[in-house]
């Protein structure tokens, strides 16, 4: 029998995941990561895994008749996710903290702690699937294209796939809400939130300010021709694709299409200048079977949404790769992830370093 520890956030999805696993006959326990952050962060009560969420998870565990453990990960979140989040913004990049959290906390630190507690498997409420293929275990998209979360999971080590369970991978979100009612879970009516867990309200600028994060010194706004068209407040205030809050008037809607940290320059222009022919990325985590020796064609996601693009992927040294899109793509953003797919299967993913823009 599997001894499954379910990462319970106090929300509907992880609660239903625990209920399904218990119904299947597994020995199930809940485990919640407590993210009560250290003093001085400016955000002592994050939405996810704060005290209220821990209490919700505890009530669900009691209703299901399963054990519940709480692990204090405030320092771990700080070291593995938040410092990186702040540092990336200071470099003019736009990080994806959910990818970092999954890679560095849930499927690393938490998995190690679950093993110490006697667990054989770790389950979460993610909308993704893990299936055994002829060439090994494979991470795949969730059945519900609106909720598929495989993009956020590309950093799971391949050797861990056989020990991870995603009970909701074959379900639609509406079905999961219905299951919460069927199981009479005390969180059945709890609303879903899209906020970054340690940035309640979504105002990451407040977090950066609370850390005394330096957004950088003022510098030049330039258009696509290289002409100086204004002064920016520091690259940490901007992200690729941004239109609001630029403080310049060019006679047309202007978007940030490139941030150059080395030169302290921010390039702006019409929407068409957001288009890139490709990208370069690093930190590749390969989840396919044999590592490719040559260039491959793959479906790609360059941000979290249901849409994919086709491209050619060339694997370089030391976990780096270069992608050329079949069709130019808008707002390729350094700090976000590029994830490679073969149909439903996740082949791997890496962090975008730069967009390939022909004009510059």
BALOBA-1460 file (C-alpha; in Angstrom, 3 decimals):
// residues 360
<rec num="1" residu="x" x="0.000" y="0.000" z="0.000"/>
<rec num="2" residu="x" x="1.215" y="3.495" z="-0.820"/>
<rec num="3" residu="x" x="1.694" y="5.880" z="2.071"/>
<rec num="4" residu="x" x="0.763" y="9.144" z="0.398"/>
<rec num="5" residu="x" x="1.364" y="12.581" z="1.839"/>
<rec num="6" residu="x" x="-0.836" y="15.218" z="0.219"/>
<rec num="7" residu="x" x="0.450" y="18.788" z="0.101"/>
<rec num="8" residu="x" x="-2.649" y="20.529" z="1.463"/>
<rec num="9" residu="x" x="-2.950" y="24.296" z="1.047"/>
<rec num="10" residu="x" x="-6.415" y="24.525" z="2.568"/>
<rec num="11" residu="x" x="-7.981" y="25.011" z="-0.853"/>
<rec num="12" residu="x" x="-10.531" y="22.970" z="-2.762"/>
<rec num="13" residu="x" x="-8.136" y="21.231" z="-5.154"/>
<rec num="14" residu="x" x="-5.682" y="19.743" z="-2.659"/>
<rec num="15" residu="x" x="-8.560" y="18.825" z="-0.330"/>
<rec num="16" residu="x" x="-10.343" y="16.874" z="-3.061"/>
<rec num="17" residu="x" x="-7.046" y="15.231" z="-4.027"/>
<rec num="18" residu="x" x="-6.719" y="13.926" z="-0.468"/>
<rec num="19" residu="x" x="-10.318" y="12.676" z="-0.468"/>
<rec num="20" residu="x" x="-9.861" y="10.829" z="-3.770"/>
<rec num="21" residu="x" x="-6.695" y="9.098" z="-2.601"/>
<rec num="22" residu="x" x="-8.334" y="7.982" z="0.624"/>
<rec num="23" residu="x" x="-11.301" y="6.648" z="-1.335"/>
<rec num="24" residu="x" x="-8.875" y="4.651" z="-3.479"/>
<rec num="25" residu="x" x="-7.670" y="2.881" z="-0.344"/>
<rec num="26" residu="x" x="-4.262" y="4.460" z="0.172"/>
<rec num="27" residu="x" x="-2.855" y="5.360" z="3.556"/>
<rec num="28" residu="x" x="-3.150" y="9.147" z="3.366"/>
<rec num="29" residu="x" x="-1.809" y="11.995" z="5.474"/>
<rec num="30" residu="x" x="-1.927" y="15.716" z="4.885"/>
<rec num="31" residu="x" x="1.074" y="18.017" z="5.087"/>
<rec num="32" residu="x" x="0.942" y="21.806" z="4.954"/>
<rec num="33" residu="x" x="3.863" y="24.126" z="4.404"/>
<rec num="34" residu="x" x="3.591" y="27.068" z="6.784"/>
<rec num="35" residu="x" x="4.760" y="30.256" z="5.114"/>
<rec num="36" residu="x" x="4.475" y="32.682" z="8.018"/>
<rec num="37" residu="x" x="7.320" y="34.875" z="6.845"/>
<rec num="38" residu="x" x="10.112" y="36.307" z="9.005"/>
<rec num="39" residu="x" x="9.823" y="39.800" z="10.444"/>
<rec num="40" residu="x" x="10.680" y="42.590" z="8.056"/>
<rec num="41" residu="x" x="9.313" y="41.032" z="4.896"/>
<rec num="42" residu="x" x="6.265" y="43.283" z="4.870"/>
<rec num="43" residu="x" x="4.011" y="40.273" z="4.301"/>
<rec num="44" residu="x" x="3.667" y="38.133" z="7.413"/>
<rec num="45" residu="x" x="0.411" y="36.473" z="6.371"/>
<rec num="46" residu="x" x="0.491" y="35.117" z="2.839"/>
<rec num="47" residu="x" x="-2.746" y="33.975" z="1.233"/>
<rec num="48" residu="x" x="-1.532" y="30.415" z="0.692"/>
<rec num="49" residu="x" x="-0.196" y="28.409" z="3.639"/>
<rec num="50" residu="x" x="-0.737" y="31.162" z="6.189"/>
<rec num="51" residu="x" x="-2.505" y="30.529" z="9.479"/>
<rec num="52" residu="x" x="-6.042" y="30.643" z="8.039"/>
<rec num="53" residu="x" x="-5.138" y="28.210" z="5.269"/>
<rec num="54" residu="x" x="-3.450" y="25.885" z="7.743"/>
<rec num="55" residu="x" x="-6.626" y="25.826" z="9.817"/>
<rec num="56" residu="x" x="-8.691" y="25.062" z="6.688"/>
<rec num="57" residu="x" x="-6.356" y="22.172" z="5.845"/>
<rec num="58" residu="x" x="-6.601" y="20.887" z="9.402"/>
<rec num="59" residu="x" x="-10.418" y="20.958" z="9.269"/>
<rec num="60" residu="x" x="-10.397" y="19.022" z="5.999"/>
<rec num="61" residu="x" x="-7.991" y="16.431" z="7.397"/>
<rec num="62" residu="x" x="-10.233" y="15.988" z="10.440"/>
<rec num="63" residu="x" x="-13.299" y="15.574" z="8.217"/>
<rec num="64" residu="x" x="-11.473" y="12.911" z="6.187"/>
<rec num="65" residu="x" x="-10.075" y="11.177" z="9.254"/>
<rec num="66" residu="x" x="-6.442" y="11.523" z="8.208"/>
<rec num="67" residu="x" x="-3.349" y="12.752" z="10.025"/>
<rec num="68" residu="x" x="-2.193" y="16.296" z="9.346"/>
<rec num="69" residu="x" x="1.326" y="17.698" z="9.670"/>
<rec num="70" residu="x" x="2.452" y="21.330" z="9.546"/>
<rec num="71" residu="x" x="6.019" y="22.153" z="8.501"/>
<rec num="72" residu="x" x="7.475" y="25.617" z="9.024"/>
<rec num="73" residu="x" x="8.890" y="26.690" z="5.667"/>
<rec num="74" residu="x" x="9.006" y="30.442" z="6.185"/>
<rec num="75" residu="x" x="12.802" y="30.545" z="6.012"/>
<rec num="76" residu="x" x="12.857" y="28.051" z="3.150"/>
<rec num="77" residu="x" x="10.427" y="30.147" z="1.098"/>
<rec num="78" residu="x" x="12.584" y="33.184" z="1.768"/>
<rec num="79" residu="x" x="15.789" y="31.467" z="0.667"/>
<rec num="80" residu="x" x="14.470" y="29.431" z="-2.255"/>
<rec num="81" residu="x" x="11.865" y="31.733" z="-3.781"/>
<rec num="82" residu="x" x="11.517" y="35.275" z="-2.439"/>
<rec num="83" residu="x" x="15.167" y="36.313" z="-2.622"/>
<rec num="84" residu="x" x="15.288" y="35.096" z="-6.199"/>
<rec num="85" residu="x" x="12.022" y="36.928" z="-6.942"/>
<rec num="86" residu="x" x="13.431" y="40.220" z="-5.666"/>
<rec num="87" residu="x" x="16.821" y="39.755" z="-7.338"/>
<rec num="88" residu="x" x="15.253" y="38.960" z="-10.706"/>
<rec num="89" residu="x" x="13.120" y="42.099" z="-10.694"/>
<rec num="90" residu="x" x="16.178" y="44.155" z="-9.831"/>
<rec num="91" residu="x" x="17.808" y="42.746" z="-12.973"/>
<rec num="92" residu="x" x="14.868" y="43.782" z="-15.142"/>
<rec num="93" residu="x" x="13.540" y="40.223" z="-15.416"/>
<rec num="94" residu="x" x="10.052" y="38.898" z="-14.607"/>
<rec num="95" residu="x" x="10.323" y="35.715" z="-12.514"/>
<rec num="96" residu="x" x="7.718" y="32.995" z="-12.131"/>
<rec num="97" residu="x" x="7.642" y="32.222" z="-8.394"/>
<rec num="98" residu="x" x="5.242" y="29.275" z="-8.800"/>
<rec num="99" residu="x" x="7.802" y="27.457" z="-10.947"/>
<rec num="100" residu="x" x="10.517" y="28.204" z="-8.381"/>
<rec num="101" residu="x" x="8.323" y="27.044" z="-5.502"/>
<rec num="102" residu="x" x="7.444" y="23.752" z="-7.172"/>
<rec num="103" residu="x" x="11.034" y="23.050" z="-8.168"/>
<rec num="104" residu="x" x="12.835" y="24.140" z="-5.020"/>
<rec num="105" residu="x" x="10.267" y="23.534" z="-2.272"/>
<rec num="106" residu="x" x="7.423" y="21.127" z="-3.061"/>
<rec num="107" residu="x" x="9.386" y="18.607" z="-5.100"/>
<rec num="108" residu="x" x="12.671" y="18.998" z="-3.265"/>
<rec num="109" residu="x" x="12.553" y="20.107" z="0.371"/>
<rec num="110" residu="x" x="8.991" y="18.887" z="1.015"/>
<rec num="111" residu="x" x="9.654" y="15.539" z="-0.662"/>
<rec num="112" residu="x" x="12.721" y="14.983" z="1.524"/>
<rec num="113" residu="x" x="10.707" y="15.805" z="4.646"/>
<rec num="114" residu="x" x="7.850" y="13.536" z="3.557"/>
<rec num="115" residu="x" x="10.302" y="10.657" z="3.275"/>
<rec num="116" residu="x" x="11.511" y="11.353" z="6.823"/>
<rec num="117" residu="x" x="7.879" y="11.071" z="7.948"/>
<rec num="118" residu="x" x="7.631" y="7.644" z="6.315"/>
<rec num="119" residu="x" x="5.910" y="8.634" z="3.089"/>
<rec num="120" residu="x" x="6.376" y="6.681" z="-0.132"/>
<rec num="121" residu="x" x="4.600" y="9.177" z="-2.412"/>
<rec num="122" residu="x" x="3.826" y="12.898" z="-2.571"/>
<rec num="123" residu="x" x="0.537" y="14.139" z="-4.032"/>
<rec num="124" residu="x" x="-0.692" y="17.629" z="-4.872"/>
<rec num="125" residu="x" x="-3.840" y="19.200" z="-6.285"/>
<rec num="126" residu="x" x="-2.208" y="20.231" z="-9.563"/>
<rec num="127" residu="x" x="-4.056" y="19.727" z="-12.837"/>
<rec num="128" residu="x" x="-1.474" y="17.544" z="-14.561"/>
<rec num="129" residu="x" x="-0.869" y="13.841" z="-15.117"/>
<rec num="130" residu="x" x="1.988" y="11.404" z="-14.622"/>
<rec num="131" residu="x" x="1.781" y="8.198" z="-16.639"/>
<rec num="132" residu="x" x="4.126" y="5.293" z="-17.265"/>
<rec num="133" residu="x" x="5.222" y="4.964" z="-20.881"/>
<rec num="134" residu="x" x="7.412" y="2.357" z="-22.571"/>
<rec num="135" residu="x" x="10.426" y="4.640" z="-22.067"/>
<rec num="136" residu="x" x="9.685" y="5.549" z="-18.450"/>
<rec num="137" residu="x" x="7.466" y="7.873" z="-16.451"/>
<rec num="138" residu="x" x="6.096" y="10.922" z="-18.245"/>
<rec num="139" residu="x" x="4.700" y="14.250" z="-17.071"/>
<rec num="140" residu="x" x="1.645" y="15.198" z="-19.136"/>
<rec num="141" residu="x" x="-0.906" y="17.961" z="-19.426"/>
<rec num="142" residu="x" x="-4.069" y="17.909" z="-17.367"/>
<rec num="143" residu="x" x="-7.221" y="16.886" z="-19.232"/>
<rec num="144" residu="x" x="-8.831" y="20.294" z="-18.675"/>
<rec num="145" residu="x" x="-7.017" y="22.684" z="-21.053"/>
<rec num="146" residu="x" x="-8.307" y="25.678" z="-19.097"/>
<rec num="147" residu="x" x="-6.650" y="24.455" z="-15.901"/>
<rec num="148" residu="x" x="-3.626" y="22.500" z="-17.149"/>
<rec num="149" residu="x" x="-0.717" y="23.326" z="-14.829"/>
<rec num="150" residu="x" x="2.039" y="21.253" z="-16.407"/>
<rec num="151" residu="x" x="3.806" y="24.500" z="-17.353"/>
<rec num="152" residu="x" x="4.551" y="25.141" z="-13.666"/>
<rec num="153" residu="x" x="5.839" y="21.606" z="-13.082"/>
<rec num="154" residu="x" x="8.614" y="21.281" z="-15.654"/>
<rec num="155" residu="x" x="11.262" y="21.459" z="-12.919"/>
<rec num="156" residu="x" x="10.306" y="18.170" z="-11.231"/>
<rec num="157" residu="x" x="13.326" y="15.820" z="-11.324"/>
<rec num="158" residu="x" x="12.704" y="12.965" z="-13.758"/>
<rec num="159" residu="x" x="13.679" y="10.366" z="-11.159"/>
<rec num="160" residu="x" x="10.902" y="11.653" z="-8.878"/>
<rec num="161" residu="x" x="8.023" y="11.229" z="-11.341"/>
<rec num="162" residu="x" x="7.297" y="7.669" z="-10.168"/>
<rec num="163" residu="x" x="6.762" y="8.995" z="-6.635"/>
<rec num="164" residu="x" x="4.424" y="11.890" z="-7.462"/>
<rec num="165" residu="x" x="0.633" y="11.654" z="-7.771"/>
<rec num="166" residu="x" x="-1.747" y="14.171" z="-9.348"/>
<rec num="167" residu="x" x="-5.257" y="12.823" z="-8.590"/>
<rec num="168" residu="x" x="-6.986" y="15.743" z="-10.375"/>
<rec num="169" residu="x" x="-5.131" y="15.362" z="-13.665"/>
<rec num="170" residu="x" x="-8.056" y="13.737" z="-15.426"/>
<rec num="171" residu="x" x="-10.723" y="16.054" z="-14.004"/>
<rec num="172" residu="x" x="-12.420" y="19.281" z="-15.016"/>
<rec num="173" residu="x" x="-12.453" y="22.120" z="-12.500"/>
<rec num="174" residu="x" x="-16.253" y="22.066" z="-12.264"/>
<rec num="175" residu="x" x="-16.127" y="18.358" z="-11.456"/>
<rec num="176" residu="x" x="-13.654" y="18.975" z="-8.653"/>
<rec num="177" residu="x" x="-15.895" y="21.586" z="-7.062"/>
<rec num="178" residu="x" x="-18.746" y="19.070" z="-7.242"/>
<rec num="179" residu="x" x="-16.590" y="16.427" z="-5.566"/>
<rec num="180" residu="x" x="-15.866" y="18.835" z="-2.730"/>
<rec num="181" residu="x" x="-19.611" y="19.037" z="-2.108"/>
<rec num="182" residu="x" x="-20.009" y="15.273" z="-2.436"/>
<rec num="183" residu="x" x="-17.319" y="14.632" z="0.154"/>
<rec num="184" residu="x" x="-18.841" y="17.372" z="2.360"/>
<rec num="185" residu="x" x="-15.513" y="19.117" z="2.685"/>
<rec num="186" residu="x" x="-15.586" y="22.250" z="4.866"/>
<rec num="187" residu="x" x="-13.822" y="24.265" z="2.125"/>
<rec num="188" residu="x" x="-16.283" y="23.387" z="-0.658"/>
<rec num="189" residu="x" x="-17.316" y="27.037" z="-1.088"/>
<rec num="190" residu="x" x="-13.830" y="28.509" z="-0.762"/>
<rec num="191" residu="x" x="-13.051" y="30.795" z="-3.726"/>
<rec num="192" residu="x" x="-10.057" y="30.329" z="-5.979"/>
<rec num="193" residu="x" x="-7.290" y="32.931" z="-5.948"/>
<rec num="194" residu="x" x="-4.769" y="33.829" z="-8.648"/>
<rec num="195" residu="x" x="-2.475" y="35.935" z="-6.453"/>
<rec num="196" residu="x" x="1.158" y="35.089" z="-5.839"/>
<rec num="197" residu="x" x="0.938" y="33.399" z="-2.437"/>
<rec num="198" residu="x" x="3.423" y="35.704" z="-0.708"/>
<rec num="199" residu="x" x="2.104" y="38.834" z="-2.449"/>
<rec num="200" residu="x" x="-1.534" y="39.193" z="-1.327"/>
<rec num="201" residu="x" x="-3.388" y="41.556" z="-3.638"/>
<rec num="202" residu="x" x="-0.854" y="41.039" z="-6.395"/>
<rec num="203" residu="x" x="1.164" y="44.216" z="-5.660"/>
<rec num="204" residu="x" x="4.673" y="42.859" z="-5.963"/>
<rec num="205" residu="x" x="5.983" y="46.449" z="-5.863"/>
<rec num="206" residu="x" x="5.026" y="46.602" z="-2.182"/>
<rec num="207" residu="x" x="7.089" y="43.499" z="-1.466"/>
<rec num="208" residu="x" x="10.077" y="44.918" z="-3.322"/>
<rec num="209" residu="x" x="9.772" y="48.206" z="-1.449"/>
<rec num="210" residu="x" x="9.513" y="46.414" z="1.906"/>
<rec num="211" residu="x" x="12.854" y="44.752" z="1.151"/>
<rec num="212" residu="x" x="14.510" y="48.011" z="0.263"/>
<rec num="213" residu="x" x="15.037" y="46.509" z="-3.174"/>
<rec num="214" residu="x" x="16.830" y="48.909" z="-5.470"/>
<rec num="215" residu="x" x="14.907" y="49.152" z="-8.771"/>
<rec num="216" residu="x" x="18.019" y="50.593" z="-10.351"/>
<rec num="217" residu="x" x="19.172" y="54.049" z="-11.284"/>
<rec num="218" residu="x" x="17.297" y="56.200" z="-13.804"/>
<rec num="219" residu="x" x="18.253" y="55.752" z="-17.437"/>
<rec num="220" residu="x" x="17.113" y="56.184" z="-21.006"/>
<rec num="221" residu="x" x="13.961" y="55.069" z="-22.762"/>
<rec num="222" residu="x" x="14.831" y="54.358" z="-26.405"/>
<rec num="223" residu="x" x="12.606" y="53.560" z="-29.358"/>
<rec num="224" residu="x" x="13.319" y="50.791" z="-31.881"/>
<rec num="225" residu="x" x="15.612" y="53.085" z="-33.875"/>
<rec num="226" residu="x" x="17.795" y="53.752" z="-30.832"/>
<rec num="227" residu="x" x="16.548" y="57.295" z="-30.339"/>
<rec num="228" residu="x" x="16.272" y="58.491" z="-26.739"/>
<rec num="229" residu="x" x="12.599" y="59.296" z="-26.078"/>
<rec num="230" residu="x" x="12.546" y="59.819" z="-22.320"/>
<rec num="231" residu="x" x="13.895" y="58.828" z="-18.934"/>
<rec num="232" residu="x" x="12.908" y="55.700" z="-17.000"/>
<rec num="233" residu="x" x="12.892" y="55.378" z="-13.186"/>
<rec num="234" residu="x" x="15.037" y="52.226" z="-12.991"/>
<rec num="235" residu="x" x="14.704" y="48.903" z="-14.817"/>
<rec num="236" residu="x" x="13.119" y="47.204" z="-11.795"/>
<rec num="237" residu="x" x="9.918" y="49.170" z="-12.443"/>
<rec num="238" residu="x" x="9.291" y="47.577" z="-15.852"/>
<rec num="239" residu="x" x="8.531" y="44.284" z="-17.541"/>
<rec num="240" residu="x" x="8.326" y="43.214" z="-21.168"/>
<rec num="241" residu="x" x="4.876" y="43.929" z="-22.598"/>
<rec num="242" residu="x" x="4.143" y="46.733" z="-20.119"/>
<rec num="243" residu="x" x="2.165" y="49.689" z="-21.443"/>
<rec num="244" residu="x" x="0.806" y="51.428" z="-18.351"/>
<rec num="245" residu="x" x="2.884" y="53.631" z="-16.093"/>
<rec num="246" residu="x" x="5.672" y="54.471" z="-18.529"/>
<rec num="247" residu="x" x="5.260" y="58.221" z="-18.128"/>
<rec num="248" residu="x" x="6.114" y="59.046" z="-21.732"/>
<rec num="249" residu="x" x="3.979" y="60.196" z="-24.665"/>
<rec num="250" residu="x" x="5.073" y="59.094" z="-28.131"/>
<rec num="251" residu="x" x="1.885" y="59.765" z="-30.062"/>
<rec num="252" residu="x" x="1.018" y="56.068" z="-30.187"/>
<rec num="253" residu="x" x="0.487" y="53.252" z="-27.644"/>
<rec num="254" residu="x" x="4.013" y="52.332" z="-26.543"/>
<rec num="255" residu="x" x="5.044" y="48.993" z="-25.026"/>
<rec num="256" residu="x" x="8.233" y="47.847" z="-23.339"/>
<rec num="257" residu="x" x="9.727" y="45.307" z="-25.725"/>
<rec num="258" residu="x" x="13.284" y="44.974" z="-24.394"/>
<rec num="259" residu="x" x="15.122" y="45.667" z="-21.138"/>
<rec num="260" residu="x" x="18.912" y="45.887" z="-21.301"/>
<rec num="261" residu="x" x="20.279" y="45.645" z="-17.726"/>
<rec num="262" residu="x" x="23.921" y="45.913" z="-18.789"/>
<rec num="263" residu="x" x="23.317" y="49.293" z="-20.446"/>
<rec num="264" residu="x" x="20.466" y="50.346" z="-18.130"/>
<rec num="265" residu="x" x="18.212" y="50.934" z="-21.127"/>
<rec num="266" residu="x" x="14.505" y="50.264" z="-21.654"/>
<rec num="267" residu="x" x="13.287" y="49.987" z="-25.254"/>
<rec num="268" residu="x" x="9.722" y="50.969" z="-26.108"/>
<rec num="269" residu="x" x="7.727" y="50.994" z="-29.301"/>
<rec num="270" residu="x" x="4.508" y="50.032" z="-31.089"/>
<rec num="271" residu="x" x="2.941" y="46.659" z="-30.361"/>
<rec num="272" residu="x" x="4.528" y="45.019" z="-33.408"/>
<rec num="273" residu="x" x="7.951" y="45.458" z="-31.820"/>
<rec num="274" residu="x" x="6.955" y="43.020" z="-29.100"/>
<rec num="275" residu="x" x="7.374" y="40.249" z="-31.673"/>
<rec num="276" residu="x" x="10.428" y="37.992" z="-31.369"/>
<rec num="277" residu="x" x="11.730" y="35.348" z="-33.728"/>
<rec num="278" residu="x" x="12.989" y="33.145" z="-30.921"/>
<rec num="279" residu="x" x="14.668" y="33.005" z="-27.540"/>
<rec num="280" residu="x" x="17.595" y="31.699" z="-25.574"/>
<rec num="281" residu="x" x="17.137" y="29.946" z="-22.232"/>
<rec num="282" residu="x" x="19.158" y="28.182" z="-19.550"/>
<rec num="283" residu="x" x="18.748" y="25.771" z="-16.643"/>
<rec num="284" residu="x" x="17.120" y="23.048" z="-18.759"/>
<rec num="285" residu="x" x="15.414" y="20.215" z="-16.885"/>
<rec num="286" residu="x" x="14.925" y="17.356" z="-19.359"/>
<rec num="287" residu="x" x="11.955" y="15.038" z="-18.739"/>
<rec num="288" residu="x" x="11.842" y="13.193" z="-22.057"/>
<rec num="289" residu="x" x="13.419" y="9.812" z="-22.695"/>
<rec num="290" residu="x" x="16.830" y="10.013" z="-24.361"/>
<rec num="291" residu="x" x="18.365" y="13.466" z="-24.489"/>
<rec num="292" residu="x" x="18.315" y="14.740" z="-28.094"/>
<rec num="293" residu="x" x="21.632" y="14.788" z="-29.919"/>
<rec num="294" residu="x" x="20.299" y="17.053" z="-32.620"/>
<rec num="295" residu="x" x="17.854" y="19.895" z="-33.128"/>
<rec num="296" residu="x" x="14.206" y="18.943" z="-32.600"/>
<rec num="297" residu="x" x="10.793" y="20.362" z="-33.456"/>
<rec num="298" residu="x" x="8.510" y="20.872" z="-30.470"/>
<rec num="299" residu="x" x="5.370" y="22.593" z="-29.278"/>
<rec num="300" residu="x" x="6.247" y="25.385" z="-26.869"/>
<rec num="301" residu="x" x="4.669" y="27.426" z="-24.119"/>
<rec num="302" residu="x" x="6.430" y="30.681" z="-23.307"/>
<rec num="303" residu="x" x="3.952" y="31.741" z="-20.615"/>
<rec num="304" residu="x" x="1.134" y="30.188" z="-18.614"/>
<rec num="305" residu="x" x="-1.862" y="30.017" z="-20.920"/>
<rec num="306" residu="x" x="-3.506" y="27.344" z="-23.094"/>
<rec num="307" residu="x" x="-1.726" y="28.449" z="-26.269"/>
<rec num="308" residu="x" x="1.300" y="26.750" z="-27.791"/>
<rec num="309" residu="x" x="3.609" y="27.709" z="-30.613"/>
<rec num="310" residu="x" x="5.708" y="25.524" z="-32.872"/>
<rec num="311" residu="x" x="9.441" y="25.966" z="-32.916"/>
<rec num="312" residu="x" x="12.866" y="24.488" z="-33.555"/>
<rec num="313" residu="x" x="14.941" y="23.763" z="-30.459"/>
<rec num="314" residu="x" x="18.731" y="23.565" z="-30.538"/>
<rec num="315" residu="x" x="20.413" y="22.235" z="-27.408"/>
<rec num="316" residu="x" x="23.599" y="24.031" z="-26.454"/>
<rec num="317" residu="x" x="26.090" y="23.277" z="-23.690"/>
<rec num="318" residu="x" x="25.487" y="23.368" z="-19.937"/>
<rec num="319" residu="x" x="21.692" y="23.230" z="-20.003"/>
<rec num="320" residu="x" x="21.250" y="26.089" z="-22.455"/>
<rec num="321" residu="x" x="19.016" y="26.057" z="-25.512"/>
<rec num="322" residu="x" x="17.998" y="28.241" z="-28.424"/>
<rec num="323" residu="x" x="14.477" y="28.323" z="-29.866"/>
<rec num="324" residu="x" x="13.413" y="29.655" z="-33.256"/>
<rec num="325" residu="x" x="9.655" y="30.115" z="-33.606"/>
<rec num="326" residu="x" x="7.799" y="29.100" z="-36.721"/>
<rec num="327" residu="x" x="5.877" y="32.375" z="-36.393"/>
<rec num="328" residu="x" x="7.076" y="35.461" z="-34.442"/>
<rec num="329" residu="x" x="5.694" y="35.642" z="-30.895"/>
<rec num="330" residu="x" x="4.847" y="38.666" z="-28.716"/>
<rec num="331" residu="x" x="6.306" y="39.618" z="-25.337"/>
<rec num="332" residu="x" x="8.912" y="36.908" z="-24.862"/>
<rec num="333" residu="x" x="9.868" y="37.705" z="-21.278"/>
<rec num="334" residu="x" x="13.209" y="36.940" z="-19.585"/>
<rec num="335" residu="x" x="12.649" y="35.212" z="-16.242"/>
<rec num="336" residu="x" x="9.598" y="33.293" z="-17.425"/>
<rec num="337" residu="x" x="9.820" y="29.649" z="-18.494"/>
<rec num="338" residu="x" x="9.802" y="28.050" z="-21.907"/>
<rec num="339" residu="x" x="8.316" y="24.545" z="-21.721"/>
<rec num="340" residu="x" x="8.686" y="21.953" z="-24.485"/>
<rec num="341" residu="x" x="5.897" y="19.523" z="-25.381"/>
<rec num="342" residu="x" x="5.419" y="16.503" z="-27.607"/>
<rec num="343" residu="x" x="1.638" y="16.365" z="-27.783"/>
<rec num="344" residu="x" x="0.485" y="16.073" z="-24.165"/>
<rec num="345" residu="x" x="3.906" y="15.073" z="-22.861"/>
<rec num="346" residu="x" x="6.263" y="17.557" z="-21.219"/>
<rec num="347" residu="x" x="9.745" y="17.115" z="-22.658"/>
<rec num="348" residu="x" x="11.372" y="19.671" z="-20.382"/>
<rec num="349" residu="x" x="11.675" y="23.337" z="-19.587"/>
<rec num="350" residu="x" x="14.143" y="26.153" z="-18.991"/>
<rec num="351" residu="x" x="14.204" y="29.803" z="-17.912"/>
<rec num="352" residu="x" x="14.171" y="32.419" z="-20.672"/>
<rec num="353" residu="x" x="17.298" y="34.598" z="-20.726"/>
<rec num="354" residu="x" x="16.601" y="36.778" z="-23.739"/>
<rec num="355" residu="x" x="14.339" y="37.246" z="-26.721"/>
<rec num="356" residu="x" x="15.841" y="37.158" z="-30.211"/>
<rec num="357" residu="x" x="14.800" y="40.470" z="-31.752"/>
<rec num="358" residu="x" x="15.940" y="41.125" z="-35.310"/>
<rec num="359" residu="x" x="15.801" y="44.915" z="-35.148"/>
<rec num="360" residu="x" x="18.394" y="45.242" z="-32.357"/>
